[in-house]
């Protein structure tokens, strides 16, 4: 199980500028899911190393 501190760290790293937010809102559901899965893969790799 992942420690609570890991979630806090992840939450702090997820911050978007206004322009980034506008661009994210333009994405399709499929594109958003791909981004989420990509980030989860990175997080998983980082926590296992």
Number of C-alpha atoms within 10 A of each C-alpha: 3 8 8 8 9 12 11 10 10 11 10 9 9 7 10 10 8 9 9 10 11 11 10 13 11 10 11 9 10 9 12 14 12 11 12 12 12 12 12 12 12 11 13 12 10 9 11 6 5
